[in-house]
Amino acid sequence: MDLLPGIDLASVLVGAVSGLVGAVLTFLATRRQHEVSERSVYIAAVEGLTASLRAEIERVNEARRELKERIAALEARIAELEARERALQARIDELERERDRLRDDLRRPINGNPPEESP
C-alpha cells in the first residue's frame, strides 16, 4: 500500500521506528554521558580534597617537627640554666662558709687580746 507515489506504509513505519529508536538511544547516551560526567566531576573533587588533606597533614607534621626542635632547644637551655644555678649556689655556699670562718676568726683572741667587738 502506497501512501504517496514511491513510499509505502512499511517504509514509513520502519523510518518512524528507526527515528524513535535513534532518539531513545541518543537520549540514553546523553544521560549516560551526563552520569559519567557527574562521576568524573565527583572523582576530581574527591581527589582534590584528598590532595588538600595530604598537604595539610604535611603542614601539621612540619609544625610538629619545628615544635619538637624548639622543645629540645628549650630543654637544653633549661639544663644550662639549672647547671648555672647549681654553680651559683655552690659559690654562695662557699662564700657563706668563708664568711662564717672569718666571723669565727674574729671571735678568737689574737696574741692574748680579746676579740674585737663586731658592730
C-alpha positions, 0 to 999 in steps of 0.5 A, a space after each residue: 500500500 502506497 501512501 504517496 507515489 514511491 513510499 509505502 506504509 512499511 517504509 514509513 513505519 520502519 523510518 518512524 521506528 528507526 527515528 524513535 529508536 535513534 532518539 531513545 538511544 541518543 537520549 540514553 547516551 546523553 544521560 549516560 554521558 551526563 552520569 559519567 560526567 557527574 562521576 568524573 566531576 565527583 572523582 576530581 573533587 574527591 581527589 582534590 580534597 584528598 590532595 588538600 588533606 595530604 598537604 595539610 597533614 604535611 603542614 601539621 607534621 612540619 609544625 610538629 617537627 619545628 615544635 619538637 626542635 624548639 622543645 629540645 632547644 628549650 630543654 637544653 637551655 633549661 639544663 644550662 640554666 639549672 647547671 648555672 644555678 647549681 654553680 651559683 649556689 655552690 659559690 654562695 655556699 662557699 662564700 657563706 662558709 668563708 664568711 662564717 670562718 672569718 666571723 669565727 676568726 674574729 671571735 678568737 683572741 689574737 696574741 692574748 687580746 680579746 676579740 674585737 667587738 663586731 658592730 
